[in-house]
Amino acid sequence: MSDSNAYWARNLRYLGILLSIWFVVSYGFGILFADALNAIRIPGTGFKLGFWFAQQGSIYVFVVLIFVYARLMNRLDREFGVAEE
C-alpha cells in the first residue's frame, strides 16, 4: 500500500471511530437511552443524566472529539512526513 493510501486509510479509520462515538453519545444517550439514563441524576445539580446528554453532554463530547481528532491528525502528519511545522 502506498504512503498516501495508508495515510487516508488511517484518517478514515479515525473518522469512523470518532463519528461512531459521537453518534452513540448524541443519538444513543440523548434519544434512545434517555429514559434509562434519566434514572440517574448528576450530583450537585439534580439534572437527569438523559436530559443533560440531550441538551449539553453531546455538545461537550463533540468539542472533545474535535480536539482528539486534531491531536490524532497532527501525530499522523508527523508520522507520514506531511506535518505543517
PyMOL commands that set and color helices and strands:
alter all, ss='L'
color gray80, all
select helices_A, chain A and resi 3-32+34-37+49-80
alter helices_A, ss='H'
color red, helices_A
deselect
rebuild
show_as cartoon
